[in-house]
Amino acid sequence: MDKKLIKEYINNLKNTAIEDKTEFTDRSYLEKLLNELKPNPNIQIQHEPKRHKESLGAPDFIIRNNGNIIGYIEVKKIEQNLDDTLKSPQIDKYKQLSNNILLTNYIEFIWIKNGNIDLREVLVFKTDLKKINTKIDQTKSDTVISILNEFFKAPIEKIKSVEKLASLLAKRTKTLKDLVEQHLNLYIDLKKQSTLVGTYNIIKENIYNNELKANEFADSIAQTITYGFFLAKLNNTNNLRIDFDNIKKFIPNNFALIQDILKLIDNIAISNEYGNIKWILESMLLMILITLILKQFLNNFHLLKIKTQMVNIQKTHIYIFMKTF
């Protein structure tokens, strides 16, 4: 059955001449193959929309198991040399955020596990796609299938220490800061409006006398959102499912600033223009929700002690975050 799927996939790749292909031409064929080879129905393959050409935002596919993110897939043009891509800032960024990454140009597949190449294989060569009868090497086909199976079977990373949580969140907050800053600079250059741009302009003009830089605003927004996620988790005493729609309900009234900042999430969650930002927010929120160390605190310490511990986490988080500059 798998052999038939691979053959069908290769035949689909031949529908368009290589010189006429873009990065997106064969995306639906790849998505179909991924869905057919995923080992269980609980795995969801989320295809991200096209990014702006200057964007370093969301991966092309986000892979979830029962809603939890287990890996990212980055797709390049069929002519792309993946060895060059492996050295790119984009892949370095993804390796900071996930231990499970699949890189492909449709005909070569590279599995990056814990920051290192674990498996790679070339299914066919570009010249093979020009042949009427393309011969598929069974060993190569089996290896590609094995790569996909191992990628899909990757477990959710367990977080069992405050230091680990702070380190992972620092990297994600730095990414969020970079993406917010990128959005601001892009929209300001293009003279386009968005909720983020509007909020930035209001604060800059009315509070900072036009002295607030985009990177400073992005830094503040990212830090505030991260701490808001912590507060939501801490105040979710009934262990309800927290999402973008209800997160503000878990922020106490005496944290009005955080409540106001989190209103931005409403806009980010429903607007396509924030696709390059939404994915990292989802990653941060899901990580906080499944963190074992917070559950341990909730089960074993008085609420006051928990709040003290949360402040310590935030201090550690900010310290590690600043070290990344």
N, C-alpha and C positions, 0 to 999 in steps of 0.2 A: 504493500500500500504506500509506504513512504517513498519507495523508488518511483512509483507512478506520480506522486505529488511533485517530486523533484523534476521529473521529466516535463510535466505540465508547466512548472515554473519557468524552466529554461525556454520552452517553446513560447511562452508569453513574452519573455524578454526579447525574443527575436521579432516581435510584431513591429517594432520601431527601429529604424536604422540607428546605429550607434551615434553617428554624427548629428542626428536629429533629437537625441535624447537630452533631457534636462535632469536635474537632481530628482524631480518629482514624477517623471514619465512613468516609471515602473513601480511607484510607491504602492499602488493598490495590489499589484501582484505579490509584492513582498508581504504586505499585511495579510493577504489571503493565506500565504504559505505559513506565516507565523501562527495564525489562528488554527490552521489545520494540524500543525505539529505540536501545539501546546499540550502538555501532558494531562491537564485537568480543566474542567469548565470554570473553576474558580479564578482562573487567571484571566485578567482583563488587559487587552492591548489597546492603549489609548494613543491615537495618532494626533500629534500636535499640528496646528495649522501652520501655513507657510510663515516664515519669519522675514523681517526686513533684512535686506542684504548685509547691513552693517551690524546686525544683532548677534549677540553671543548668548541668546536666551535658552529656551527650553530645548531638550533633546527631541529628536523626531518622534520617538515612541517612548511612552512611560509605561512600564509593566507593573501590574499590581496583582497581588494574590489576596483574595478576600478583602480588597480595598486598600491593603497596605502596599506601599511601593517596594518592589524587590529589585528593580534594575532599570537601566536606561539603554535605548538603542539610538545610535547616531548613524545616519545614512548619508553617503556622499555620491557624487556622480560616478558613473560606471568607469570613466577614464581616470578617476582620482587615484593617485598613489597613496595607499593607506599608511605607508611608513612615514610619509610627510605629515599626514593627519595625526598620527600618534604623538608627534612632537609639538603639536599645536597647543596654544593656551586653552582652547576649548576643551580638549580631552583632559588636560591637566585639571581644569575646573571640575569636570564631571568625576574625575578620580578622587577629588576631595570630598565629593558628596555621596558617592556610592562605591561599594566594593564589587559591584556586578554590572559591567558595561559590555555591550555588544557593538562593535564597529563594523560596518559593511559598506561596500560599493555595489551591492547586488550580486557580484560574482565571487567576491572574497569575503570571508567571515572571520573576525578576530574577537575572541572572548578575553576580556580583561578582568581578572579576578584579583581582588585585594591590591590593585594598582599595577599588577604585572600581567603580561601576556601569558595566558594559560594554554590556550589552543588557538590555532589558526589554520585555515585551509582555503585554497582557491578551487571553487567548484568547477568552473570552466574558464577559459581565456576569452578575451574579447574577439579574437579571430575565430573562435569556435561558434560564436553567435552569427557569423556571416555564412556559415555552412548550411546547406540544405538539411543534411542529416548530421546533427550534432551528437557526437559520441560522449556519453557521460561515464566517467571513471567511477566504478562502484565504490572503491576505497575512499575516494574524495567525497562522494555523495554520503557515505556512511559517516565520515568525519564531520561534515557540515551538520548532519542530523544530530550527531553526538554533541556538537558545540551548542546547538539550540536547546537540546534537552538539558544539558548542564546549566545553561544560562537560566532557563525557566525554573529549575529546581533549587535555585539559590535561596537560602533561608533568610528570613527577616533578621537584621542585625539586632542583637540583644545589647541593651545598655544597662550596665550593672554598677556604675560608679558615677559620682558627681563629676569627677574630672573628665570622664569620657563624654558625658552629656554636654558639659561646658565646651569641650573641644569641638564636638560635632555641630553644636548650635552656633559657635563662633564662626565656623566656616560657612554655614548657611546664612547667617546674618550678614557676613561680608559679601556673599553672593547677592543677597537681597539688596544691600546697599548699592552695589555696582549696577544692578539691573534698574533700580529706581533712578539712579543718576543717568544711566544710559537713556532711559525713557525721557527724562527731563531735557537732556541736551538735544536729543533727536527732535522732539516736538517743538522745542524753542527755536531750533535752527530752521525747521520747516514752517514756523509760525502757526502751528496747530495747537488746539486747546484740548485739555483733558482735565479730569478731576485733580490729578497730581500736579499738573502745571498750574491750575487755578489756585490750589492750596498753597503751593510754593510762592506764587506771586503775592497772595494776600499776606502771608506771614512775613515775607521779605519786605514788602512795602510798609506794612502797618506796625511791625514789631522791631524789625532790624534796620529800618531806615535804608533799605536797598543794599545792605551790606552782607546779606546771607548768600553764600555760594551754593550752587546746586549740590555739590558733594557733601556739604555740611548738612543741608536739609535731608538728603538721602540717608546720611548716617543717623540722624535723629529719628527719622521715620522707621528705619530698620530696627534700631535698638528698642524703640517704643513698642512696635508690633511684637517683637520677640518676648519682651517682658509681659505684654498683654496676653500672649498665649500661655505663659507660665501662670499668670493670675487666673485665667479661665480654668486651667487644669486644677489648680489649688482649690478653687471655689466650687468645683463640680462634685459636691459631696454625694450626690445621688448616682454618680458614675453614668451620666447620660452621654449620648453620642454628641460630641461637639463638632460643629461644622461652621462654614462661613456665615450661614444664615442665622445661627443662634449664639454665636460666640459672645456677643455684647451682653447677653443676659447673665453671663458668668463674671462680669467685671463689676466690682462694687462701685456704688455711686461716688465714693470719695476718691475714685480714680477717674475724674472727669476728663482729664487730658487724654488718657489712654482710650476711654470710650470714644472721644472725638476722633482720634487717629484711626481707631478700628472701623469707623464709619467708611473709611476709604476702601475697606475690604469688600463692602457691599458692591461698590462700583467695579472693583477688580474682578470679583467673582462672576459678574454677569456680562462684562464687556469684553469683546474679542480683542480690543486694542491692548489689553493687558495680558495676553497669552504668554508673553515672555517673562512675566512676573508671577502669575498665578501658580505656576508649577512649583516654584521654590517655597511659596507660602504653604502649599499643600504638603510638601515634604517636611517642613518645619512643624506644622501642626500635627501631622501623623506621628512624627517622631516623639513629640512630647506626650501624645496620648498613649503610646504603647511603651513608654519608658518604665522599666521595671523598678528603678530606684525610687521614683516618685510614689509608686504603689507601696513600696516598702515603707517609706516615710509615713504615708497615710495610715498604714496599718499598725505602726509601732510607736508613733510619737504624738504628743499632744499638739493641737493645732498651732499654738504659739511657737513651739519648737520647730514645727514644719515651716512656718513663715520665716523664722530666722534662717533655717537651712536654705529656703528659696532665695533669700537675699544674698546668702553666701554664694549660691550658684550663679546669681546674676553678676556679682562682683568678679568671680572667676571668669565668667563668660566675657565680660567687658575687657578684662585684662588680656585674655587670649586673643580677643578680637583686635585689640589695638596692636598687638605684637605682629599681626599679619600684614600690617602696612609696611 
